């Protein structure tokens, strides 16, 4: 059996296995909170300020080999948030790697079977998406909308997208 323990305050995922072949443990530092769909777990690592986050996949029924997904990113882009749509598709928020306003970006889907990245929705610079949730193909995006040009003041932002 494989067990996962995410330490929120350290942004660290501890993975343990008691399989006779893979009886060991692994630590993934600087990771996002993992998201699970059936026997697949996805996470962003590194999940730090001004570090280019990439998505890793763990198939829990196949030990705990960490597989980096080949999601194409520009040099100034990073993956900010992820959520599962189904067993083959992830939702991604891809945004700017640099700057003091470092979260948010545009909404993409990524098919892990054929490695296809598709843009679903773009957002203006004054909107920073920080959270994705999905229920019955209805995506809820939460974040902030800046109300001034200096990006100091903001209000809550919520948007719904149906896929």
Order of alpha helices (4+ residues) and beta strands (2+ residues): beta-beta-beta-beta-beta-beta-beta-beta-beta-beta-beta-beta-beta-beta
